[in-house]
Amino acid sequence: MENSVDYSPSEPLILSVPDASLGRRLDQVLAELLPQHSRNRLQGWVRDGCVQVDGELELEPKRKVLGGEQLLVAPPDDAQLMTETPENIPLDVVFEDETLIVIDKPAGLVVHPGSGNWNGTLMNALLHHVPGIEAVPRAGIVHRLDKDTSGLLVVAKTIEAQTDLVRQLQARTVRRQYLALAAGTLKKGGGVDQPIGRHPVNRIKMAVVPESRGGKPALTWFRPLELYPQCTLVECSLETGRTHQIRVHMASIGHPLVGDQVYGRRHSQLPDFHRQALHATRLGLVHPVTSLHMQWEVPMPADMRDLIENLRYA
């Protein structure tokens, strides 16, 4: 095939998605670019964290492409070795039983290994702290938080629990509330019901994109909690879980998050903060085994608390 690629398995490979591939599945495109490998094998590479799309780890083989994306395929042998290395990284465990472990993730901790972050991730930590979790795909991780977002994240310790939690996420029955510091004054709550997809120009960003152009439905609810000069503490609730959803939605209505260097750069009058001021404070779900409704809540980390205290007395 004209577009197929030969490569040494010891080196990462950078590929470009043909423009004519609009609307096709990622695994289909990979199978055409790398015909020496079966589609089932390539699907496994995606699920194992060996493929990035425009610099972002992608774990869903069925993800639809737009054409023009840059793919980075890491050698599966190296990726397998690096992603399955247990590391003794401290974890703040909020809850744990034989089925689940709930973590209060600190800002700065990457969830999945990927290019530039092959170790030192939450996955590496879980492989050390939870015996046997290497038998569960992606070490039991079912949802993500951005590297610089702190807060609650649930991990399944069995394949059965992982399947159940994924179904709950798809059914939108998992409850996730965040605390965020947004630019400007918000005196009343509301919702942002706008599809999110890859930015049409800057492919490493997300944006509000019509569904006809690849955007996926996304709904965020928000309500103000406390007003400060030039910004507002808000609680955000997710109905969906798109990449950068809160950051994109709040920026789309003119209230980007304090410290967000990707979506809030134009607001130079905001307080200086070293990361996006976003914390996953509350998580609720149905236990996969007991069927009990469970909920956990953790306070903001010290950096956000200090920021707010400074704003209160500014």
URJORA-V549414 format. One record per helix or strand. SS is the DSSP state (H for helix, E for strand). FROM is the first residue (numbers start at 0). LEN is the number of residues. If there is no record, write none. Layout:
BEGIN
ss;from;len
SS;FROM;LEN
SS;FROM;LEN
END
This chain:
BEGIN
ss;from;len
E;12;4
H;18;3
E;24;1
H;25;8
H;38;9
E;50;3
E;55;2
E;63;1
E;69;4
H;75;8
E;92;4
E;99;6
E;113;1
E;116;1
H;121;8
H;132;3
H;136;4
E;140;1
E;149;7
H;158;12
E;174;9
E;189;4
E;195;3
E;205;3
H;210;3
E;215;1
E;218;10
E;230;8
H;244;8
E;256;1
E;277;9
E;292;5
H;301;11
END
